[in-house]
């Protein structure tokens, strides 16, 4: 599985999100809260003297959108536990935040994770 597929599977393991939209980069117009958006917001690849060794360290932001701040915070915590407890993901939480999304008027909770994985590409 790719890193993205493993992240989505971890988020889907949260019962309240199992049937909810989990999208890369942006929500679809038809998506209704709660939903999750994930995107790579930075990162790097390790280099050795001969070049790229295949070890990647992307920074991935995972946002949860919900109708209420309490629901968004609860889902954020459940996502954090799922990500950090997934053995296939070597993850560290490095930043988080919250607020209202001005466009949708939904409550947004953000988490940024640093992942390490072997990427054959």
WOHU-V824911 format. One record per backbone hydrogen bond with DSSP energy under -0.5 kcal/mol. NH is the residue of the N-H (numbers start at 0). CO is the residue of the C=O. E is the energy in kcal/mol with one decimal. If there is no record, write none. Layout:
NH,CO,E
NH,CO,E
//
This chain:
5,1,-2.1
6,2,-2.5
7,3,-2.6
8,4,-2.3
9,5,-2.1
10,6,-2.3
11,7,-2.8
12,8,-0.9
12,9,-0.6
13,10,-1.7
14,12,-0.7
16,13,-2.4
17,13,-0.9
17,14,-0.8
19,16,-1.3
22,35,-2.8
24,37,-2.7
25,23,-2.0
30,27,-1.5
33,64,-0.8
34,64,-1.6
35,20,-2.4
36,62,-2.4
37,22,-2.5
38,60,-2.0
40,38,-0.5
40,58,-2.8
41,58,-1.0
43,56,-0.9
45,54,-2.9
47,50,-3.0
50,47,-2.4
52,45,-1.6
55,53,-0.6
55,116,-2.9
56,43,-3.0
58,41,-2.5
59,57,-0.6
59,112,-2.5
60,38,-2.9
61,110,-3.3
62,36,-3.2
62,60,-0.5
63,108,-2.5
64,34,-2.8
65,106,-2.2
71,67,-2.3
72,68,-2.5
73,69,-2.2
74,70,-2.5
75,71,-2.4
76,72,-2.1
77,73,-2.0
78,74,-2.5
79,75,-2.5
80,76,-2.4
81,77,-2.3
82,78,-2.9
83,79,-2.7
84,80,-2.0
85,81,-0.6
85,82,-0.9
86,84,-0.7
88,85,-1.9
89,87,-0.6
89,115,-0.6
90,88,-1.1
91,113,-1.8
93,111,-3.0
94,111,-1.3
96,109,-2.1
98,107,-1.9
100,105,-3.2
101,99,-0.6
104,100,-2.5
106,65,-2.8
107,98,-3.4
108,63,-2.3
109,96,-3.1
110,61,-1.6
111,94,-3.1
112,59,-2.7
113,91,-2.7
114,57,-2.5
114,112,-0.5
115,89,-1.8
116,55,-2.1
118,53,-3.7
118,116,-0.7
119,117,-0.6
//
